[in-house]
Amino acid sequence: MATWDDVSRIANALPEVVEAERTWSVRNKKIAWERPLRRGDYEALGDSAPDGPILGVRTPDVGVKEALIADDPDVFFTTPHFDGYPAVLVDLERASVDDLEEVILEAWVTQAPKRLSNAYLTERGLA
């Protein structure tokens, strides 16, 4: 089970990330944020709605979002509010720290300036 402390530690380890009230951004572009479910979300999800903490995470595109959901629907999901938007919801009570590391890094790479993300990835042998 992942926690808000895990999210904070992972996100804040990335260059130029700013945290404010459980929202993490790079150069004023959100990469991850706390996203409690709303009444409409519960209505849409029905009995499958998680009841724990939910993290919203930016994805590079809707295809990546759909792949995450298809690959692990117990951890990743969406609601009608996010239809057509490149972001996925994460059930923190079912997510592993590895899950978070993967999606938060990908969100950061998506939102960070290319020069910054390329330098970071190259420095760590990830590019």
C-alpha positions as CSV (number, residue, x, y, z in Angstrom):
1,M,0.0,0.0,0.0
2,A,1.4,3.4,-1.0
3,T,0.9,6.5,1.1
4,W,0.9,10.3,0.7
5,D,4.4,10.3,2.2
6,D,5.5,8.0,-0.7
7,V,3.9,10.3,-3.3
8,S,5.6,13.3,-1.7
9,R,9.0,11.6,-1.5
10,I,8.9,10.4,-5.1
11,A,7.6,13.6,-6.6
12,N,9.8,15.9,-4.6
13,A,12.9,14.0,-5.7
14,L,12.3,15.2,-9.2
15,P,13.9,18.5,-10.4
16,E,11.9,21.7,-9.9
17,V,8.8,20.0,-8.4
18,V,6.8,22.2,-6.1
19,E,4.4,20.7,-3.6
20,A,1.4,22.6,-2.3
21,E,-1.6,21.1,-0.5
22,R,-1.1,17.6,-2.0
23,T,-0.6,18.9,-5.5
24,W,2.7,18.4,-7.2
25,S,3.8,20.6,-10.2
26,V,6.7,21.3,-12.3
27,R,6.9,24.9,-13.7
28,N,3.2,25.4,-12.8
29,K,2.1,22.3,-14.6
30,K,0.4,19.6,-12.5
31,I,1.9,16.2,-12.4
32,A,-0.1,14.7,-9.5
33,W,-2.8,15.8,-7.1
34,E,-5.1,14.5,-4.4
35,R,-8.4,13.8,-6.1
36,P,-11.2,12.7,-3.7
37,L,-14.1,11.1,-5.4
38,R,-17.2,13.2,-5.7
39,R,-20.9,12.2,-5.7
40,G,-21.0,11.8,-9.5
41,D,-17.9,9.6,-9.4
42,Y,-19.5,7.3,-6.8
43,E,-22.6,7.1,-9.0
44,A,-20.6,6.2,-12.1
45,L,-18.3,3.7,-10.3
46,G,-21.0,2.1,-8.2
47,D,-19.8,-0.7,-5.9
48,S,-16.4,-0.6,-7.5
49,A,-15.6,2.8,-6.1
50,P,-12.6,2.8,-3.8
51,D,-13.1,4.3,-0.4
52,G,-9.5,5.3,0.3
53,P,-7.2,8.0,-0.8
54,I,-7.1,8.8,-4.5
55,L,-4.3,10.3,-6.5
56,G,-4.8,11.9,-9.9
57,V,-1.7,11.6,-12.2
58,R,-1.1,13.2,-15.6
59,T,-0.4,10.8,-18.4
60,P,1.3,11.5,-21.8
61,D,-1.9,10.8,-23.6
62,V,-5.2,9.0,-23.4
63,G,-3.7,5.8,-24.9
64,V,-1.2,5.5,-22.0
65,K,-4.1,6.2,-19.5
66,E,-6.1,3.4,-21.1
67,A,-3.1,1.0,-21.1
68,L,-2.6,1.6,-17.4
69,I,-6.2,0.9,-16.6
70,A,-6.2,-2.2,-18.8
71,D,-3.0,-3.5,-17.3
72,D,-4.0,-3.1,-13.6
73,P,-7.7,-2.0,-13.1
74,D,-7.4,-2.7,-9.4
75,V,-4.9,0.2,-9.1
76,F,-5.7,2.5,-12.0
77,F,-9.1,3.8,-13.0
78,T,-11.0,6.7,-14.3
79,T,-14.4,8.4,-14.0
80,P,-16.5,10.2,-16.6
81,H,-15.1,13.5,-15.4
82,F,-11.8,12.5,-16.9
83,D,-13.1,11.1,-20.2
84,G,-10.9,12.2,-23.0
85,Y,-8.4,13.8,-20.6
86,P,-4.8,12.4,-20.2
87,A,-4.9,11.6,-16.5
88,V,-5.5,8.5,-14.5
89,L,-6.7,8.0,-11.0
90,V,-4.7,5.8,-8.6
91,D,-6.2,3.9,-5.6
92,L,-3.3,4.5,-3.1
93,E,-4.5,1.6,-0.9
94,R,-3.9,-0.8,-3.8
95,A,-0.9,0.9,-5.4
96,S,2.7,-0.2,-4.8
97,V,5.5,2.3,-4.4
98,D,6.8,0.9,-7.8
99,D,3.5,1.8,-9.4
100,L,3.8,5.4,-8.1
101,E,7.4,5.7,-9.1
102,E,6.5,4.7,-12.7
103,V,3.5,7.0,-13.2
104,I,4.9,10.0,-11.3
105,L,8.1,9.9,-13.3
106,E,6.2,9.6,-16.5
107,A,3.9,12.5,-15.5
108,W,6.9,14.6,-14.7
109,V,8.6,13.8,-18.0
110,T,5.3,14.8,-19.8
111,Q,5.0,18.1,-18.0
112,A,8.6,19.2,-17.5
113,P,10.5,21.2,-20.2
114,K,12.2,18.8,-22.6
115,R,15.7,20.1,-21.8
116,L,15.1,19.5,-18.1
117,S,13.6,16.0,-18.5
118,N,16.2,14.9,-21.1
119,A,19.0,16.0,-18.8
120,Y,17.5,14.2,-15.8
121,L,16.9,11.0,-17.8
122,T,20.3,11.0,-19.4
123,E,22.0,11.6,-16.0
124,R,20.3,8.5,-14.6
125,G,20.8,6.3,-17.7
126,L,17.1,6.2,-18.4
127,A,17.3,7.9,-21.8
